[in-house]
Amino acid sequence: MRLYHAATSPFVRKVMVLLHEARALDRVTLVPASGTPLDPGTLPVDRNPLGKIPALERPDGPTLYDSRVITRYLDDRLGAGLYPPAPRLWDTLVLEATADGMADAAVLMRYEEHVRPAASRSPDWSEAQWHKIDRALSAVEGRWISHLHGPLDMGQIALGCLLGYLDFRQPARDWRAARPALAAWWQAAADRPAFRATAPAA
Ligand SMILES: N[C@@H](CCC(=O)N[C@@H](CS)C(=O)NCC(=O)O)C(=O)O
């Protein structure tokens, strides 16, 4: 299998953490890819018409894309056990969707602040993306802490990837301030070898 990869992407990191946890890194060749909506660069637009990574070339069918599709596929193929049976599955999927939604907002902020030409940037629009993240982090602090302390699943992994991305790209925003339980969870979880080996780097 070939994974289109960038070390800064929170979505690619989800796939990499899964591969580490499943001890299956040797099953995938990493293909460096980078670009933006304004300049797709080496993003695999011929493999994913949306021009986004991660994308996974596989031997048994067309290229897969969207991190949630790839992680479901690899979990099934590798028997990683990171999607539990229902009914816990529904919580895992909602947590993963919440974390991915925050990552979408954080990536849009990054594009707004660093890719869009300076003259047409909108601080209000960026701030509106941050509000989504802020609201969702408070929802996690309010209702997801007991799930976070259960068995490792893709919801927790997606959340860790998002929190790592916030520390990497938005260090001035103190997301920990009013969220002591979430901060404590991430401090411990970030020490897992799979998270340590995949921390974002410029
Ligand atoms: N929903 C997608 C989001 C992937 C995504 O936004 N990837 C970013 C990198 S972090 C990207 O490829 N951006 C290029 C673009 O938007 O043109 C997923 O879960 O895979």
The ligand as a Gaussian input file, in Angstrom:
#p B3LYP/6-31G(d) Opt

LIG

0 1
 N      -11.824000      15.188000       5.446000
 C      -10.462000      14.982000       5.003000
 C       -9.628000      16.240000       5.260000
 C       -8.195000      16.117000       4.719000
 C       -7.487000      17.485000       4.607000
 O       -8.083000      18.566000       4.756000
 N       -6.189000      17.403000       4.348000
 C       -5.421000      18.621000       4.126000
 C       -4.042000      18.496000       4.756000
 S       -4.139000      18.581000       6.506000
 C       -5.219000      18.800000       2.635000
 O       -4.900000      17.850000       1.939000
 N       -5.430000      20.034000       2.138000
 C       -5.257000      20.392000       0.763000
 C       -6.452000      21.121000       0.230000
 O       -7.436000      21.348000       0.971000
 O       -6.400000      21.490000      -0.953000
 C       -9.888000      13.765000       5.710000
 O      -10.342000      13.399000       6.803000
 O       -9.005000      13.115000       5.130000

